[in-house]
Amino acid sequence: MNRKELSRKIIDTCLEMTRLGLNQGTAGNISVRYQDGMLITPSGMPYEKMTEDDIVYVDKDGHFEQGKVPSSEWQFHQAVYQVRPELNAVVHNHAINCTGVSILNKSIPAIHYMIAVTGTNKVPCVPYATFGTWQLAEYVKEGFKESKAILLQHHGMIAAEVNLEKALWVAHEVEVLATLYLKLLATTPDVPVLSDEEIKVVLGKFSTYGLRVEEKTACPCC
C-alpha cells in the first residue's frame, strides 16, 4: 500500500473511532508504521477536515516533514514500534470508560475471556506523565512489553496491532471491558476473574482464529 492509500486509511480509521464513540474532538491520534518511521495524524486538526496531505511522516530519529506538525503524542507511538516490532498500527483515544478506569489507577483484569485481545491476561495501567513528554513514552514502552493495549493514568488508552483494522478492534474491545469493569466495581471491590490457566487456553484459540478482518468478524469465537 502506498503512502496516499495508508494516509486515507488513517483518516478513515479516525472517523470510525469517533463513530464508535471511542473519542471526542481532536483528543486521539493514530499512526501506522511506514518505511523506517511512521505516518501519523497531525496536531490539533479535526478528523473530518484532514486530507491525505495532512498526514505527517516521522522518521525513526523523530524528524518530521517541514511545514507539518505531528500529533504531540508522536513519542509514545514511536515507543510502541520500538518495543513491539511485530505491530504496525497504533490507536490512541480518550474513550470514556477506559479513561474512567485509568483515573482509578487500575489495570483491567481477566473479567472476561476477551481480555485475550491484548495478548495477555490484563490491560495494564501505566503511571501518569504529562502528554507529549518522553517520560510518558517511557511508561508506554514498559506497558507494551506486557500487552497490546494499555491505560494511561488520568489520560486514556492505547491499542496496537498488525494493521489499523485490528488495532481499532482491540481498542473497541478494551473499551467494552472497561465498561464492564466499572459496572462491576460499583457492586463489589472483589471482582471475580478468570484463572491464568484459562486465559492461556483462550490465547491458544485466539492464535488460530484472531480477527478475520476480511470477514468483518468481531469475535474470534464466532
Secondary structure, 3 states (H helix, E strand, C coil): CCHHHHHHHHHHHHHHHHHCCCCCCCCCEEEEEECCEEEECECCCCHHHCCHHHCEEECCCCCECCCCCECCCHHHHHHHHHHCCCCCEEEEECCHHHHHHHHCCCCECCCCHHHHHHCCCCECEECCCCCCCHHHHHHHHHHHCCCCEEEECCCEEEEEECCHHHHHHHHHHHHHHHHHHHHHHCCCCCCCCCCHHHHHHHHHHHHHHCCCHHHCCCCCCC
